[in-house]
Amino acid sequence: MANANDPSSVQSETSNPSNGLLVLAIILTVPAIALGLFVVSSLLFPGRCGDFSGAAALTLVLCALFNFPIGIIALTVGLRRKTAPQRLRKTCIVAGLLTLGFPVLGSVLLESFPCR
């Protein structure tokens, strides 16, 4: 019979490899979200027409190449780890969706504004 005050039973419940995988996925999404924010802000507030004409599209391609794999990994890990704590799972899912959303938002912004 397990003792309620036994620290080993509490430790086995909180330190699970799936929790570490969720934390790693969240840590990987932080630079991807930062890159996405940079690309979206550079598309929202560009320089004058003719300044770095292809730089916006190039940074958008870089953002898509970097963010899509990381976002898919984070979203997959968040959806598949059912035994992990709910707060950690929801954070991982939201981070994955944000990471996937920035390149899509950037492409919409690039198409909607003609002077890029």
Stockholm file with secondary structure:
# STOCKHOLM 1.0

chainA/1-116         MANANDPSSVQSETSNPSNGLLVLAIILTVPAIALGLFVVSSLLFPGRCGDFSGAAALTLVLCALFNFPIGIIALTVGLRRKTAPQRLRKTCIVAGLLTLGFPVLGSVLLESFPCR
#=GR chainA/1-116 SS CCCTTCHHHHHHHHCCHHHHHHHHHHHHHHHHHHHHHHHHHHHHSCCSTTTTTTHHHHHHHHHHHHHHHHHHHHHHHHHHCTTSCHHHHHHHHHHHHHHHHHHHHHHHHHHHCSCC
#=GC SS_cons         CCCTTCHHHHHHHHCCHHHHHHHHHHHHHHHHHHHHHHHHHHHHSCCSTTTTTTHHHHHHHHHHHHHHHHHHHHHHHHHHCTTSCHHHHHHHHHHHHHHHHHHHHHHHHHHHCSCC
//
